[in-house]
């Protein structure tokens, strides 16, 4: 029995034959043009922070397979997610563009109903538009077969499902975070969502290899996002191990479950690595591992301030690992600040795939950095435009989370709070916990970064601050 488009969960290409013709012959022409381009696997964890892996400093979590990936490739210690929450980060990664270009600024709309408490009009959030050429579409146009299995969360499921954004195959959860909200995915008894998606991905890899066709595989796992669900045996293991672990988590009963979820993610990544190895295509495959934003729990944010939702580093710093044997030196480490919008130009660059001249990419191609040809990205700035409000406090007449604009450059980081006309300036090299606001000590640096931040906002055509006509000065409701 057929199902409506918004309910169908397994998608295959069905565009018109004429539209597809220019690309049908590319897989056959590529071997004639030159060496076969590499396969690409992009693995995206959910809510895995900078302290969420053994190789990133955790002596509590058990992530041996992802740690192995880091030893066999390049690890970035100061990588940033485009946003501190998932939907805008995912949209930025897939489009190669910052939020002001996509309109995907935030996940939730916590300010609704309290607009009169906000000084400026909040730009409406949007899903990822069809006009955006996704990373998958660029690979597809170059003759790659493409697939995604996991959490979509960038657009609706009518005409916005992955099928219309460049994926030949897709099994995509429609829920915000809970794959069980999708009845069309009937998980076998005892099989987790991560295992289910991984099995489908392994089949896709085998089929593409059998056809001698390069592939792009996007694996946005639900792990380690809530709800807290994990294998009982793993939970029992960490419950015993927890006796020697000092947690910052307010609910100690949750701690072993979270650790077990990290281990389940590691198992899934390990299964993908095993498939690539078994087929003998390791040297033909680029593998990238990262996360959409910082950790929900302070236990896994490393030596940083804040957590998911914050524009302090606990909300933005995430692991980045790149592996490509023979091209990326094994065991290499970089402290450069890269971000999610860099993935699009980088993966196209190392694959030899051209980006259409008319399509703007906001990221930097870090291929030379990965190959060891460069050691730094000189004079590079990273930005975050985050018009989100949440958790208004009557006693202080302030939002705990208000509109934030952020710039990183060199050792410095500046956060602007337009709602309150406030600025924070940190020297991350000397103060990684962002504890000392240097705005008064270094006014020239503050002004320099503010100019660059606002020049960027102007250049990228970010929605400008507009006074809210319904704003009640001083939050007086009377």
C-alpha positions in Angstrom: 0.0 0.0 0.0 1.4 3.4 -0.9 2.0 6.0 1.7 1.8 9.8 1.5 5.1 11.6 0.8 5.2 13.1 4.3 5.0 9.7 5.8 7.2 7.7 3.5 10.5 6.9 5.2 12.5 5.1 2.5 13.2 7.4 -0.4 14.7 6.8 -3.8 15.3 9.1 -6.7 12.3 9.7 -8.9 13.1 12.9 -10.8 12.3 13.1 -14.5 14.6 11.3 -16.9 15.5 14.5 -18.7 16.7 16.1 -15.5 18.8 13.1 -14.6 20.4 12.6 -18.1 23.4 14.9 -17.5 24.5 12.9 -14.5 23.7 9.4 -15.6 27.0 9.0 -17.6 29.3 10.6 -15.0 29.9 7.4 -13.0 31.2 5.8 -16.2 33.2 8.8 -17.4 35.0 9.3 -14.1 37.4 6.4 -14.5 38.2 7.6 -18.0 38.9 11.1 -16.8 41.3 10.1 -14.1 41.6 8.3 -10.8 38.4 7.3 -9.2 37.4 9.9 -6.7 37.3 8.9 -3.1 34.2 7.7 -1.3 33.1 10.0 1.5 31.5 9.1 4.9 30.3 11.9 7.1 29.3 10.8 10.6 27.4 13.3 12.7 26.8 12.5 16.4 24.1 14.3 18.3 24.9 16.3 21.5 28.5 14.9 21.7 30.7 17.5 23.3 34.4 18.2 23.2 34.9 16.0 26.2 32.7 13.1 24.9 35.5 10.8 23.7 38.4 9.0 25.3 40.7 10.6 22.7 39.5 14.0 23.8 40.3 13.5 27.4 37.6 11.4 29.0 38.9 8.7 31.3 35.3 7.6 32.0 33.7 7.1 28.6 34.7 4.1 26.4 35.0 5.0 22.7 37.9 2.9 21.4 36.8 2.7 17.8 36.3 6.5 17.4 39.6 7.0 19.2 41.2 4.6 16.7 39.8 6.8 13.9 41.6 9.7 15.5 44.9 7.8 15.7 44.6 6.9 12.0 43.9 10.4 10.9 43.9 14.0 12.0 42.2 15.2 15.1 41.1 18.9 15.7 41.2 20.0 19.3 39.5 23.3 18.9 36.8 22.7 16.3 33.5 24.5 16.5 29.9 23.6 15.6 28.2 26.3 13.6 25.5 26.6 16.3 25.0 25.4 19.9 21.8 23.5 18.9 21.1 20.9 16.2 18.8 22.1 13.4 20.8 25.2 12.5 24.1 23.3 12.8 22.8 20.5 10.5 21.4 23.1 8.0 24.8 24.9 8.0 26.8 21.6 7.4 24.6 20.4 4.6 24.3 23.8 2.9 27.8 25.1 3.6 26.3 28.4 4.7 25.8 30.2 8.0 22.4 30.7 9.4 21.8 34.2 8.0 21.8 32.7 4.5 19.7 29.7 5.3 17.3 31.2 7.8 17.7 28.2 10.0 18.8 30.0 13.2 17.4 27.9 16.0 15.4 24.9 16.9 12.8 26.1 19.4 10.6 29.2 19.7 10.6 29.7 23.4 10.0 33.4 23.1 6.6 33.0 21.6 3.9 34.5 23.8 6.5 36.7 25.5 7.4 38.9 22.5 6.6 42.0 24.5 9.6 41.2 26.7 12.0 41.4 23.8 13.5 44.7 22.7 14.1 43.6 19.1 12.0 41.7 16.6 13.1 38.1 16.4 13.7 36.9 12.8 11.5 34.0 11.9 13.2 30.7 11.6 13.0 28.7 8.4 13.7 25.2 7.2 16.4 24.4 4.7 15.2 25.8 1.4 15.2 24.0 -1.9 17.3 26.7 -3.5 20.2 25.6 -1.4 22.5 23.1 -3.1 23.3 20.6 -0.4 26.5 18.7 -0.1 24.7 15.6 -1.2 23.4 17.3 -4.4 27.0 18.4 -5.3 28.2 14.9 -4.9 25.2 13.5 -6.8 25.9 15.9 -9.7 29.4 14.6 -9.8 28.3 11.0 -10.3 28.3 9.8 -6.8 25.5 7.6 -5.3 24.3 9.2 -2.1 22.5 8.0 1.0 21.6 9.1 4.6 20.4 7.1 7.5 19.4 8.7 10.8 18.2 12.1 12.1 17.2 14.6 9.3 15.8 17.6 11.2 16.5 20.4 8.7 13.2 20.5 6.8 9.7 19.1 6.7 8.7 15.7 5.4 6.5 16.7 2.5 8.6 18.2 -0.3 11.4 18.8 2.2 12.5 15.2 2.9 16.0 14.1 2.0 14.9 12.7 -1.3 14.5 16.3 -2.6 17.9 17.4 -1.1 20.2 15.1 -3.0 19.9 11.7 -1.4 19.3 8.7 -3.7 18.4 6.7 -0.6 17.3 7.8 2.8 15.8 6.4 6.0 15.2 9.4 8.0 13.6 9.9 11.4 10.9 12.5 11.4 11.0 13.1 15.1 12.8 16.0 16.8 15.0 13.6 18.7 13.0 10.4 19.2 13.2 7.8 16.4 10.4 5.9 17.9 8.1 8.7 16.8 8.4 7.3 13.3 6.2 4.2 13.1 7.3 3.4 9.6 10.7 2.4 11.0 9.8 -1.0 12.5 12.9 -1.9 14.5 13.5 -5.6 14.9 13.3 -6.9 18.5 16.5 -6.1 20.4 17.9 -3.9 17.6 18.7 -0.3 18.4 18.1 2.6 16.0 21.9 3.0 15.7 22.3 -0.6 14.8 19.4 -0.5 12.3 20.8 2.6 10.5 24.3 1.1 10.5 23.1 -2.1 8.9 21.4 -0.2 6.2 24.5 1.9 5.6 26.7 -1.2 5.4 24.4 -2.6 2.7 24.6 0.7 0.8 28.4 0.7 1.0 28.5 -2.9 -0.3 26.2 -2.2 -3.2 28.0 1.0 -4.3 31.3 -0.9 -4.1 29.9 -3.8 -6.2 28.9 -1.2 -8.9 32.3 0.5 -8.7 30.6 3.8 -8.1 31.9 6.4 -5.6 29.5 7.1 -2.8 28.7 9.8 -0.3 27.2 8.5 2.9 25.8 10.8 5.6 25.2 9.2 9.0 23.5 11.6 11.4 23.0 9.3 14.4 20.5 10.1 17.1 23.0 9.2 19.8 23.8 10.6 22.3 20.8 12.9 22.4 18.0 12.2 24.9 15.8 10.2 25.6 18.2 8.2 27.7 18.0 4.7 26.4 20.8 2.2 26.2 21.6 -1.5 26.3 21.0 -3.0 29.7 24.4 -4.7 29.8 26.2 -1.5 29.0 24.3 0.4 31.7 25.2 -2.3 34.2 28.8 -2.1 33.2 29.0 1.7 33.7 26.9 1.5 36.9 29.6 -0.6 38.4 32.4 1.6 36.9 30.7 4.7 38.3 31.9 4.0 41.8 35.2 5.7 40.8 33.7 8.5 38.7 32.9 11.9 40.2 30.0 13.3 38.1 28.7 16.9 37.8 25.4 15.6 36.6 22.4 16.5 38.9 20.9 13.0 38.5 23.5 10.2 39.2 21.1 7.6 37.9 21.4 9.0 34.4 25.2 9.0 34.3 25.7 5.3 33.4 23.0 5.4 30.8 24.6 8.4 29.1 28.0 6.6 29.1 26.3 3.5 27.7 24.9 5.6 24.8 28.4 6.8 24.0 29.5 3.2 23.8 26.6 2.3 21.5 27.6 5.1 19.2 31.2 3.9 19.3 30.0 0.4 18.3 28.0 1.8 15.3 31.0 3.8 14.1 33.2 0.7 14.5 30.8 -1.4 12.4 31.1 1.2 9.6 34.9 1.1 9.9 34.9 -2.7 9.8 32.8 -2.7 6.6 35.1 -0.3 4.8 38.1 -2.4 5.9 36.5 -5.7 4.9 35.9 -4.4 1.4 39.4 -3.2 1.1 38.5 0.4 0.3 40.1 2.2 3.3 42.6 4.0 1.1 39.7 5.0 -1.2 37.5 6.4 1.5 37.5 9.7 3.4 35.8 9.4 6.8 34.8 12.4 8.9 33.5 12.3 12.5 32.0 15.3 14.3 29.0 16.4 16.3 26.2 18.9 15.8 26.8 20.9 19.0 28.2 20.7 22.5 27.1 18.3 25.2 23.9 18.5 27.2 25.7 17.4 30.4 28.6 19.3 31.9 30.4 15.9 32.4 31.2 15.9 28.7 32.0 19.5 27.8 35.7 19.2 28.7 37.6 22.1 30.2 35.1 24.7 28.9 32.4 27.0 30.2 28.7 26.3 29.4 26.9 23.5 27.5 24.5 22.9 24.7 22.5 26.0 24.0 25.3 28.3 25.2 27.6 30.3 22.9 30.4 29.7 25.4 32.7 27.0 24.3 30.9 24.2 26.1 28.0 24.7 23.6 30.1 25.2 20.5 33.3 23.1 20.8 33.0 19.6 19.3 35.4 16.9 18.1 36.5 16.8 14.4 38.3 13.7 13.1 39.4 13.2 9.4 40.8 10.0 8.1 42.1 9.2 4.6 45.1 6.8 4.5 47.9 8.0 2.3 46.5 11.6 2.1 46.0 12.7 5.7 48.9 11.9 8.0 48.0 9.4 10.7 48.2 10.6 14.3 48.3 14.3 13.3 46.7 16.9 15.6 45.6 20.5 14.8 44.5 23.3 17.2 43.1 25.4 14.4 39.5 26.6 14.8 37.5 25.0 12.0 33.7 24.9 11.9 30.9 22.9 10.3 30.5 25.1 7.2 34.1 24.1 6.3 33.1 20.5 5.7 31.3 21.3 2.4 34.2 23.0 0.6 36.7 20.7 2.1 35.0 17.4 1.1 34.4 18.7 -2.4 38.0 19.9 -2.6 39.6 16.6 -1.6 37.2 14.7 -3.8 37.9 16.9 -6.9 34.3 18.0 -7.2 33.6 21.5 -8.4 31.1 23.8 -6.7 28.9 25.8 -9.0 30.2 29.3 -9.4 26.9 30.9 -8.5 26.5 29.0 -5.2 28.1 30.8 -2.2 30.0 28.8 0.4 30.8 30.4 3.7 33.4 27.9 4.8 37.1 27.4 4.1 38.6 24.4 2.2 41.0 23.0 4.7 42.4 20.3 2.4 45.9 21.7 2.6 45.7 21.7 6.4 44.6 18.1 6.4 47.4 17.0 4.1 50.0 18.8 6.2 50.8 21.4 3.5 49.6 24.2 5.8 49.9 24.3 9.6 47.5 27.3 10.2 44.6 29.2 8.8 46.1 32.7 9.1 43.8 35.6 9.9 40.7 33.3 9.9 37.6 34.4 11.7 34.7 32.1 12.7 31.2 33.5 13.4 27.9 32.5 15.0 24.6 34.5 14.5 22.1 33.3 17.1 18.8 35.2 17.5 17.3 32.9 20.2 15.5 33.7 23.4 14.7 31.3 26.2 14.1 31.2 30.0 12.9 34.7 31.0 13.3 35.5 34.7 10.8 37.9 36.3 13.1 38.5 39.3 15.9 39.9 37.2 13.8 41.1 34.2 16.2 39.3 31.9 16.4 36.4 29.6 18.9 33.8 30.6 19.4 33.1 26.8 19.1 36.2 24.6 20.2 37.1 21.1 24.0 36.5 20.7 26.4 37.3 17.9 29.9 35.7 18.2 33.3 36.1 16.5 36.4 34.0 17.1 39.7 35.4 15.7 43.1 34.3 16.8 43.2 33.8 20.5 40.2 36.2 21.1 36.5 35.6 21.2 33.8 38.2 21.4 30.1 37.7 22.3 27.7 40.5 21.6 24.3 40.6 23.4 22.2 43.2 21.4 19.2 42.9 23.8 21.2 44.3 26.7 23.9 46.3 24.8 26.5 44.1 26.5 29.8 42.6 25.2 32.1 39.9 26.5 35.7 39.6 25.3 37.9 36.6 26.2 41.5 35.6 25.5 41.0 31.9 25.0 44.7 31.1 25.1 45.0 32.4 28.6 41.5 31.9 29.8 39.8 28.8 28.2 37.1 28.9 30.8 35.9 32.3 29.6 36.0 33.7 33.1 37.5 37.1 32.7 35.7 39.7 30.5 38.4 41.9 28.9 36.2 44.5 27.3 37.4 47.3 29.7 41.1 46.2 29.6 41.4 45.9 25.8 39.0 48.5 24.3 40.9 48.6 21.0 40.6 44.8 20.5 36.9 45.0 21.4 36.3 47.7 18.8 38.3 45.8 16.2 36.3 42.6 16.6 33.0 44.4 16.8 33.8 46.1 13.5 34.7 42.8 11.9 31.6 41.1 13.3 29.3 43.8 12.0 31.0 44.0 8.7 30.4 40.2 8.4 26.7 40.6 9.4 26.4 43.3 6.7 28.1 41.2 4.1 26.1 38.1 4.7 22.9 40.1 4.8 21.8 39.0 8.3 18.5 40.4 9.4 19.2 43.7 11.0 18.1 44.7 14.5 14.6 46.3 14.4 12.9 47.6 17.5 9.9 45.7 18.6 6.9 48.0 18.6 5.2 45.8 21.3 8.2 45.9 23.7 7.3 47.0 27.2 10.2 48.9 28.6 11.5 47.4 31.8 9.3 44.4 31.3 6.3 46.0 33.0 3.3 43.9 32.2 0.8 46.3 33.7 
